[in-house]
């Protein structure tokens, strides 16, 4: 095997796949990257058996072939080579891989391709196609609500719900819930519920672009995303995701219309006076006005007032400011509409049928 590639081109490919290499595995082959030179491209693959990532590089090899090399060492060598230069990669005798660039030369010992786990094929599986930009946006609007508590394993991923006329992504950590929906026309027989783990979600978000389509394939315990230049396959989380529809309150007639930028700035300012023992920011609602405040015995006091489109009763409620900022920073709307019924019920933000965010209140002290 031999091919010549620009440093920046192979570096980008490495960035797409490096996270799936298991550098701490007791199986040495899982800490390797599989490099395959076909007649018209170079394909690089990594896997830790939970997720696998494949990326294609558009270079015509001098000689076809395949080898696996230690991922970290290979990544480190490529990173340190001079920018703008061509790199020549050649497989020598006894699985030795030679890397040459300008006046630099390295040799690393590889392992044969046959030892590398083969990723599953999904050609005959059910699939859907959608714009990459839409799926990327849906992940952005829900991913921040994924639980990081490993004891609640089914919450450490995003639930994909696919039905004939829509696809939903739902994430929750038990204190807030985010749901994004995309209307679609799919086969009437196609209905799926799958929990995709955080690691796969994070890497998929990096692979998705603003143009082109993504094709999503399903099997009983795995999911496969094809974005053209790269592919990602992941095991699914087994278990029953909570009934998210029961968590979402019915739409309230009373809404608080407020500037997104203004509210985000106010939350940031008042949050300066929170601490681990007292995270709640107070929100006071009255006619045409929203006041955010925080009083800390040891730090002092902060207060920010905003104009709001609100005609309802006076309400005081506490929220974790981080949970408000997580959603506000990802919205495009100039004005957002919150539904706050009373101090003990969840706050809700809705954007038509496309997006719903539910956040539980905190006790004010």
N, C-alpha and C positions, 0 to 999 in steps of 0.2 A: 504493500500500500504506500502511495506517495501522493501528496497534494500540496499546492502552494496557495496561500490565502493571506489577505491583508490583515494585519493585527487587529484593527478595529472591527472587522467583520466577524472573526472568530471570537473576539472578546464579547461581542453582543450575544452571540450564540451561547457562550458559557454562562453569561449572566441569566439567561432564560432558564437554564437547567440545573445550576449548581446546588440549589437548595435540596433537591431530591436525592443527592448522594448521601448515604449514611456513613459518616466518617468514624462513628464509634461502633459500628457493627462488628460482631464476632465473625461474620462472613466477609473476608477481604474483598470479594468481588463487588459487594454492595457499596464499597467506598471508591469504586472505580467508575469511570465514564466510558461508555461504549462508543467508539468512533468507527463509522462505516463509510467507506468511499465507494459509491456506486458509479455507474457510467457517467452520470451528469450532475451529481451533487454529493455533499458530505452530510451524513446524518449523525447527530450526537444524542445519546440517551443516558439518563440517570434514573435510578429507582431505589427506594428504601423498602419496597414491597407494599407500602401503604399508598404512596403516590409514585407515578412515573411521568417524566417529562421528556419529550422528544422535540428536537429543533432541527431544521434543515438549513444548510448553507449552500448558496448557489455558486459553487465553484466546480470546474471540470477537473477531476483528478488525473494525475499522470498515470497512476496505477491503482486499480481497484483492490479492495481487501477490507479487513476489519481487525480491530485490536481493542483491548480495554487498558486504560492507564489510570494510576491513582489520581483521583479527581482534584484533591487539594494541591498536590504538587504540580499538576498540569496547569491548574488555574493560576497558581502563584508564578510559574515561569512565564506564561503568556502575559500576565499583568505587568511584569517587569521589563518586557522587551520594548524597544523604542517604538513610538507612535509613527504611523505613516509608512511602516516598512512591511514587506512581504515576509511571511513565515513559511518555511518548508518543513513539512512533517513526513517522516519516512519510517516505515517499519523495517528493521534489520533482522538479523538472525537471532534465534532464541527469544523472540518477543521483545527485543530491545527497540525502543522508539526514540528516534533522533529528531530533535527540534533545532532548526537553524534559522538565524535571523541576523542579517548584516554580518558582523564578525563574531557573533555569539553562537555557541553550540552546547546543547544539553542532551544527555541520554537518560531515559527513565525506563525501568523494567515494567512491562505490561503482562497481562494475562490473556489467554485465548478467549475469543468471542463465545465459544461453546459453554463456558462457565457462567456467562451473564444471564440472569433471568429473562425469559421472553415475555414481553408485555402482551396482554390479551388483544385479540382482534374483535372489532365491533361492526364489521361490514354488514352483517345480516340482522343487526339489532334495530329496535325501534329508535327513531330519531326525530328531532325537530331542528329547524333553522331559524335564526333570528339575527338582527344586526348586532355586531360586537359592541357598538356604543351603547345600545339599550341595556344589554346584560351587564356591562361595566357600570353603568349608572345605578342599576338595581342593586348590585353588590355594594357599591359605595353607600347607598342609602340604608342598607340593612346591616352590613358587616360589623359596624361599631357596636351593635347590641348583642353580639355573640358572647356567651358566658365564657369566662376563663377558669371557672371552677370545675376541675376534673372530676369531682365527686358527682357532678350533675352532667354526666357524659353526653346525654342526648341533646343538651343545650350548647355543646361546644362545636356547633356548626350551623349552617343555614338550611332550613327546610325548603325544598323545592316542591311546590304543588303544581302539577300539570293537569289541566282538564281541557276538554275540547275547545273552549272559548277563551281561555286565559292561562297565564303562568304567574304564580306568585312566589316570592322569596320572603321568608319570615325568619327573624332572629329574635331571641329574648334571653335575658340573663335572670329573669324573675322579678326585676325591678323596673324594667322598661321593655317595650316590644316595638319592633319596626317591621312593617310589611310594605313591599313594593309589588305592584301588579302591572302586567302587560297584557293587553287584549290580543288574542291570537285566534286564527282559524285553523284548528288541528283536527285530525281524524276523531270521529265520535267514540271510537274504541280506546283512545289514548288517555289513560288516567294514571298518574304516578304520584307517589309521595316518597321523597328521598332526603336524607340528611347528609349534606356534604360537609366534611370536616374543615376546620379553620385553616389548616395548612394548605389544603387544596384551593380554598377560597382565596387566600392571600396570593398564591402563585398565579391563579387564573386571572385575578385582577391586574397583575403585571403583564400578562401575555395579551390581554384584550386591548385592541386599539380603537380608534375613532372611526375607522372605515372598514368595510368588508363585513362578511357574515361569520358567525360561529355555528358549527353543527354540533348538536349535543346528542350522544347516543346513550342508551340505558341498558343495563342488565340487572339481574336480581340483586347483586351486591356491589356493583361498580358503576361508575359514570365516566364518560369519555367526552372531552371537549376538543374539537378540531378547529383551530383558528387559521389554518392554511400553512403558515411558516412554522408553527409549533403545535404540538398536541399534548394534552394532559389527561392521564387516567388516574382515578382515585377510588379507593375502597369507600363504601358508604358506612355511616354510623348506624349500627343496629339498635333498635329500641323504638319506643313510642313517644313522639313529640307531643307536648301538651296541646289540648284543644284551643288553638289560638283564637278562634272565632268567638269563644265564650269570654275571652279577656277584653275584647274590643267593645267599649260602650256604644250604645245607640247614639246616633248623631244628635247633638243638642242644638236647640234653636238659638241659644245665647252663644255668641262668638265674640272673641276679643281680637279686633284687627289692630296690628301694630307693625311698625317698621322692622324688617328683619335686621338690618344693619344697626338700627338704634337699640333694639333689644339685645343683640349680641354684644354690643359695646357695653351696655349697662350691666349685663350679667358678668362680663369679665371684670369690670371695676369692683362690683360688690363682692365678687368671689375672692378678691384679695384678702378679705377679712375672715375667710373660712379656715378651719383647721380640722385635722382628723377626728377630733372629738365633737366637732360641731360643723357639719357640712351644709346644713340646710340654709338656703337663701329665702328670705321672706318676700312674698309677692302680695301686695295689697291692690285690690281692684275696686274702683269706684267710677262714677260717671265720667266718661271721656279721659280717664287717667289710669295709669299703671305705675306703681311705686315699688321698686326693688330695694331691699335694705338688709343689712347684716350688723348685728350688735354683738361684739365679742368682749367679754369682761377684761381680757388681758391685752387685746390688740386695739380696740377702739370701735368706731362705728362708721358705716358707709351707707349712703342713700343716693338713689338715682331715680328720677321721675321721667316718665315717658307719656306723650300724648297717645291715647288709644281710642279706637272706635268701639265703645262699650256703653250699653244703656241698662245693664242688669243690676242686681243687688250687690251690695258691698261684700267682698270675700277676701279672706286672708288665708294664704296657703304657703307651704314650704316645699321647695324643690332642690334637688342636688344640681348645682349649676353646671357640672360637667355633663349631665344628661341633657340639659338644654342646649349647651354649646355643640355637643356632638351632632345634633340634628340641624341646628341653625347654620353651621358653617358649610353644610352640604346642599343647602337649598338655593334655588335660583330666583325665587319670588322676592319682589321688593317688599310686599306686605304679606304677613303670615296671619292665619286665623287660628287661635287657640280656643279650645272648649274647656272651661273650668266651671264645674257645677257647684262644688263646695270644697271645704278644706280636707275632706276625708276620701274624696273620690279621685280617680286618675285624671290627669290632664291629657287632652287629646289634640293632636295636630293632624289635619287632613288636607290633602291636595286632591280634590275630586275623588275618583276611584283609583287613582294611580298610586297613592301613598297614604299610609296611616302610621302615626307614631303615638304610642301610649306610654305615659310615664307616671309612676306611682308618686304620691305626695310623701313628704317627710314631716315628722312631728316638729313643730316649732317649740323652742325652749325660751 
